[in-house]
């Protein structure tokens, strides 16, 4: 379960950002081939959707890591607790940034 949570945490950063990039570039490439202008809102929507996917995948990785940490015998190593904090880092960073889009100025 520990290895799965680490792989899911790495994938939570790479997969949504790559998806957002390729979808946005395909949109702009298609618009350029038809010689039309596209505003930035579709790119922003793709970015917010990729951020949401990152938050969901990172939260799942954090929960799996926490479950595997709780299954350890009682003198649990501190390094594993640091690992749990690192697993939660994309969730906290991207989640707070994505939530800032919905907070009125």
Secondary structure, 3 states (H helix, E strand, C coil): CHHHHHHHHHHHHHHHHHHHHHHHHHHHHHHHHCCCCCCCHHHHHHHHHHHHHHHHHHHHHHHHHHHHHHCCCCCCCHHHHHHHHHHHHHHHHHHHHHHHCCCCC
